[in-house]
Amino acid sequence: MTLACGVDVGGTKIAGGVIDEDGTILEEHRVESPATDSEAIEDAIAGLVKELSSRHDIAAVGVGAAGYINKARSTVLFSPNLAWRDVDLKGELERRLDLPVVIENDANAAAWGEFRFGAGHDVDDLLLVTVGTGVGGGVVLDGELYRGAFGVGAEIGHMRVVPDGIVCGCGKKGCFEQYGSGSALVREARAAAAGGSPLSQPLLKLAGGDPLKITGPLITDAARDGDPFAIGQLAILGTWLGEGIASLTEVLDPAVVVIGGGVSEAGELLLAPVRAAFLPQLTAHEHRPILEIRKARLGNRAGLIGAADLARR
């Protein structure tokens, strides 16, 4: 059985895993990410892979990184949280490792992981929506990962949903992720608490009276315990997501939409509002097959598993 190494590069950590052909992780290892030093990041990735290679016969390496990756899956054109600008990461790592390397956008890698081994294993067309600090996306069409003409497709978080809306970190206004992300969830809950909303007071109490200590997991936990304000905040987020997914469905027509990322841990508290908002916004929904909206299965390991499988292919 051919083994591949999947690597997920983030701003604070680099996670690596040895993955078999069934998508099973045989071993994992993590190191800190020296995010501000391009060469140091490459050394850290190479060191992690060499550590795993000392115990496993690895045939190829797949690296998932947040940012724009060129069509050839070799160069990181731009990464918002890492010191990569037009870096031939494939070449740099192959020089260090003497192994074939594939570079892929992290959300694309996660989409492929969920398609091959997770929530989309039974379909040919899938849209992954990751809901975390921002909103990420990955698309599989007719059984192939869709990357666009230049390799930088599926950046759904920067689809504009509100003209002249909230300023996004990308510099535009009204991007999807400013309304449908975990950051948006926390921002709105904190604003309500700071503004003295009576409904928010139980959540504020859980945060020790400090609105800035309200976090996404705290909101989810409170919602699970039945807090009406927390449930309402997740419902608002779900409404934004459902309406955005309806627009994307008009273009892509996937069989399944998979919701991943940290906020997906809220489960049906998030997914039920997503489904409720999605259907009314879908054109001619009474006369067309309706896709399924599912929670991701692979969690934060989807990128590792997907990157390794892409490298093996």
Secondary structure, 3 states (H helix, E strand, C coil): CCEEEEEEECCCEEEEEEECCCCCEEEEEEEECCCCCHHHHHHHHHHHHHHHHCCCCEEEEEEEECCEECCCCCEEEECCCCCCEEEEHHHHHHHHHCCCEEEEEHHHHHHHHHHHHCCCCCCCCEEEEEECCCEEEEEEECCEEECCCCCCCCCHHHCECCCCCCECCCCCECECHHHHCHHHHHHHHHHHHHCCCHHHHHHHHHCCCCHHHCCHHHHHHHHHCCCHHHHHHHHHHHHHHHHHHHHHHHHHCCCEEEEECHHHHHCHHHHHHHHHHHHHHCCCHHHCCCCEEEECCCHHHHHHHHHHHHHHC
